[in-house]
Each structure stands twice: as structure tokens, then as C-alpha cells.
Amino acid sequence: MRALTLLAAIGIALSSASIASAQSGSPPPMKVRSDRISVTVEGKGPDVILIPGLASSREVWTGLATRLRQSHRLHLVQVAGFAGSPAMPDPDGRVAAPTAEAIAGYIRRERLKAPTIIGHSLGGEVALMVGARHPDRVGPLLIVDALPFYSLLINPAATSDSVKPQAAAFRNAMLMAPATQVEAMQSASIARLAKTEAVRPALIAAAIKSDLKTVADATYELMTTDLRPELGRITVPVEVIYAYDPIYGVPASNIDATFRNAYASTPHVSLKRVDGSFHFVMLDQPEAFARAVIDFLEKEPRQQ
């Protein structure tokens, strides 16, 4: 069940409600756009970049943004092609890697000083890419229910090359499926991605707005990209928050081992499991998730 949940997250990951408007006393939200990303900036204080997952909207961070905007300046990223944002085709069919470069460029252009980066699912992969490939530009990384190589869930001995045929078949099946079948897949996937039934209708509605080719290309990229050899380049603290629920049908210790082994080469890593949650930890356990994030932000020293 755990593998099905995260594989569903690769195939069709979604978003939820809308971000509440800034409370009085905070600077009004500001929007910054580039080809690959658009960014809404709100709040004041130390900089925090929040990256949503595959086919998700930045609005998935609704609850957390409400808690943080009074003490932090939030940079809420929207990835091109997801949740109704215009698609940006890549000649190599990549999504995550160009997004990571766009975020690194955004940090440079906006002169952000060691921002904390929080990423969920594909957003977690992007955060790891930025941390490994631009280590001088980032502050602490908080990775939410993401592995550095998702195909470990298919086969613990998988390699980038060995999984390419399966990844290509998955991508092609997504692209060839009729719209009615895609919508049915989205509905079925949401049941494995979000435990909280109340958020599911909004998640399904948001998925339909995502560009299917962008989602399919990103799925292939995630399944064939192994970031484990790059993790040693990350010089900042990394915390990985991951979900567990007994419905997975495996002991919690198995899930612990999967994440521990996957991040074994990360120099400054800590792992935190949130129980009673599926893939969308921030929606299924919002209070526990917010506490974990706030604790992380408070304990990690800011780079000067």
C-alpha cells in the first residue's frame, strides 16, 4: 500500500484549497513570474521557499502559510504546467531539473540570503536538486514525503537505466489514455494520496487543470532520476518528514528503513515520521505538520 501511495503521488499528485489572504499588517502579496515558475511573495521575516508536488498548486500550503506569514517571508512557487498554469515544453522532456534551475535563478535575482526551502513530493526532489547543485545559495532543506529515487519503491535494486522501460510505458499509457479514464485514475489515486475525505473533491478538480504531457514527462523524470549520488554535496541541514498509516499494511519500521537507507549519504540529515497520514501530510495532519515545520525553522541557525 505504501508503494502504491507514493507511486500514485508520482503519477497524479494534486493540490487542495486556496491560500487565505494575508492578514492586516503584512505586506500585500507580490507576484514574480518566469518561464518555468511563478512566485507569490507574502509575509515578512526570514525567507522560506515552498514548492508543491507533481500536478499540485502552491495553494496546497494554505494552512502552513497562514501560520508562517506573520514571522517569515514566504515565496510560494507554482511550477509551469501544473494546476492550470501555462505549460513550458522542454526539448528533453524534463520538468524537475529545469524547475530547480529556475528556483536557483530566482534566489540569485531576488538576492535571497540562504532561504529555507520546503518541498513536497516532486517539490522535495526539486529542493534536493537545488541544495546539491547550488549549495552556496540555500539554507536548510525540509523534504516532505519524497525519496531521492522513487523507483526504489518498485525495486530496491533499481537503477536509472533498468527502470527506463517501465517509466516509458507508464508515461506513454498516461498520454494515450482517454480523458474519462484519466479522470477515473485521478479519483482513485486521491484515495491513496489524501486520507482526509473532505479535501479529495478539491484535489481531483485541481488535477484536471494540469497539463497532461507535463505530468507524464515529470513522472518519467522522477522514476528515472537517482539523486542519491548527489546528496553528499548538500552542505546544509536536511530534515525529511514522511507519512505512515497502518493501512499501508507494513510495519512502520519498514517505512523508517526505506527513508533511512535512501538518505544515508546525506551529511546533515534528520528524519521525522508523521503517523495517521497519507502522502499529503500537510492536509491529513495539519497541526502535527505545522508544529514540525515551526520546530525545524526555529532550531536551524540562519546562514549569514
KAMOLIN-V263548 format. One record per backbone hydrogen bond with DSSP energy under -0.5 kcal/mol. NH is the residue of the N-H (numbers start at 1). CO is the residue of the C=O. If there is no record, write none. Layout:
# KAMOLIN-V263548
{{NH/CO} {NH/CO}}
This chain:
# KAMOLIN-V263548
{{2/248} {5/1} {6/2} {7/3} {8/4} {9/5} {10/6} {11/7} {12/8} {26/23} {30/41} {32/39} {34/37} {38/78} {39/32} {40/76} {41/30} {41/39} {42/74} {43/27} {44/69} {44/72} {46/71} {48/73} {49/116} {50/75} {51/118} {52/77} {56/53} {60/57} {61/58} {62/59} {65/61} {66/62} {67/63} {68/64} {69/65} {71/68} {72/68} {73/46} {74/42} {74/72} {75/48} {76/40} {76/74} {77/50} {77/75} {78/38} {80/36} {81/86} {82/79} {84/209} {85/82} {93/90} {99/95} {100/96} {101/97} {102/98} {103/99} {104/100} {105/101} {106/102} {107/103} {108/104} {109/105} {110/106} {111/108} {112/107} {114/112} {115/137} {116/47} {117/140} {118/49} {119/142} {120/51} {121/144} {123/120} {124/121} {125/121} {126/122} {127/123} {128/124} {129/125} {130/126} {131/127} {132/128} {133/129} {134/130} {137/134} {139/115} {141/237} {142/117} {143/141} {143/239} {144/119} {144/142} {145/143} {145/241} {150/222} {152/149} {153/150} {154/151} {155/151} {158/155} {163/159} {164/161} {167/163} {168/164} {169/165} {170/166} {171/167} {172/168} {173/169} {174/170} {175/171} {176/172} {177/173} {181/178} {182/178} {183/179} {184/180} {185/181} {186/182} {187/183} {188/184} {189/185} {190/186} {191/187} {192/188} {192/189} {193/189} {194/190} {197/195} {199/196} {200/196} {200/197} {201/197} {203/199} {204/200} {205/201} {206/202} {207/203} {208/204} {209/205} {209/206} {210/207} {211/81} {215/211} {216/212} {217/213} {218/214} {219/215} {220/216} {221/217} {222/218} {223/219} {224/220} {225/221} {226/224} {227/148} {227/225} {230/227} {231/227} {231/228} {233/230} {234/231} {238/268} {239/141} {240/270} {241/143} {241/239} {242/240} {242/272} {244/274} {248/245} {249/246} {254/251} {255/251} {256/252} {257/253} {258/254} {259/255} {260/256} {261/257} {262/258} {263/259} {264/261} {266/263} {267/231} {267/265} {269/266} {270/238} {272/240} {274/242} {275/273} {276/244} {277/244} {279/192} {280/193} {281/279} {283/280} {284/280} {285/281} {289/285} {290/286} {291/287} {292/288} {293/289} {294/290} {295/291} {296/292} {297/293} {298/294} {299/295} {300/296} {301/299}}
